[in-house]
């Protein structure tokens, strides 16, 4: 195992960019959900149910995608990118209907910021470190099996 690949050094170096990308994606998807519920309003009795189910679905999706990233699967970043593209499409196609323009602007800005963070040099270095750690775990399992 390389000296620079222990858990604490990876956490110190890459946790800020990882959590920034996670929260940017979470807030972007939440804004998109609010826009959808504003443009297509359900009845007042069902509004809380739709908000809760949507929030749970968003959270589960992002947690699963980021868990795959942490486990060393670089293709899982495309799950987050796909979610950001969907958020941008929701925002752009519904622009100016019922919600304030500031909400649309914030939703678009958060989606683009998430994509910029996912494409940053530090995030890509984190992905490379996670892939290498996954390879080391596989080698360790093979050796002690």
N, C-alpha and C positions, 0 to 999 in steps of 0.2 A: 504494500500500500504506500502510495506517495505520501510524503510528509504534509503536503498542502491539501490533502483530501480527507482530513478528519472532519467530523460532523460540525464541531464548533467553528472551524475556520471557514467552512462552506457557508454556515449560517451567518457568521459575521459579515462575510463579503457579499453574499447574494440575497439575503433575506429582504433588505429594503426594496430592491427592484422587484422581487417576486410579489411582495405584499402590495406594492404600489400598483402593479399590473392587475392583481386580483381585485382590489377595491375600485380601481377605475372601471374595470369590466362590470363589477357588481352594480355600481352607481349608474353606469350607462344602460344596463339592462333594466334597472328600476325606473329610470326616466322613460324608457321606451314603453314599459308597462303602464306607467301613468298616462302617457300620451294615448295609448290604445284605449285605456279605460275612460279617458276624457272624450275621445272622438266617438267611440262606440259605447255609450254609457249603459250599464245594466240597470235594473231596477234598484232602488235604494236598499231593499231587503237583501239583494244578492251582491251588492258592491263589496262588502267585507269578505265574503267568501271568495270572490274572484281575486281580490287583492291578496288574500292569504295563500290561496292555491298558486297564484302566479309567483309570489315571493318565494314560496317553498320550492317550486319548480326551478326558478332561477338559481337559488342557492344550491340545490342538489346538482344541477348541471355544471355550475362553475366549480363546485368542490370536487366533483368527479374528474373534470378536465384537469384541474390543477393538481389533484392527487396523482394522475397519470404522468404529469410533467415532473413531479417530485420523484416518482418512481423510475424516471429515466426514459420515458417514452417521448421522444421529440415530436412525433407526429401529433401528439395531443394538443400542441399549440394551435394546430389548424382548427380544432374544436372551438377554441376561444376566438380565433380570427373569424370563423363562420358566424359565431354569435354576434360579433361586432359588425359584420357586414349586414346581418339581419337587422340589428339595431339602427344602423345608418339608413337602411331601406325604409324601415318603419318611420323614422323621423322625416326623411326627405319626401316620401310619398304622402304624408299627412300634414305637411308644412302649411300653416296658416288656416287650419280648419276651425278648431274650437279652443285649443290651448293657447296660452300666451306665447309670443315669439321667443321670449327669453328661455322658455322651457325647451323649445326646439333647438335653440342655439346651444344650450348647455348639453343636451343629449348628443348633438353632433360633435361638440368639442370633446366630450368624454370618450366617445367612440374612437375618434381620431387620436386622442392622447393614449388610449389603450394600445392601439395599433403601433404607435410610435414607441411606446415602452416595450412592446413585444419584439420590436425590431432593433432595439438598442444593443450595443456591444456587450454590455454587462449581462443582459438577459440571455443573449446567445452564449456567453461564457458560462452562465449558470446551467444552461441546457447541456453544454459539453461536459461540465463537471458531473452532472447527474447521470449522463450516459456512461461516463467512466466509472462512477460508483456502482452503477447497475452491473457493469462488466466485472467489477471486483467482487460483488456479491455472488454473481454466478460462478466465478472461479472458486470462491470460498466454499460454496455449496458443493461444487464438483469435487473439490479436494477432500472435504470431510464427509462425503456421502458413503 
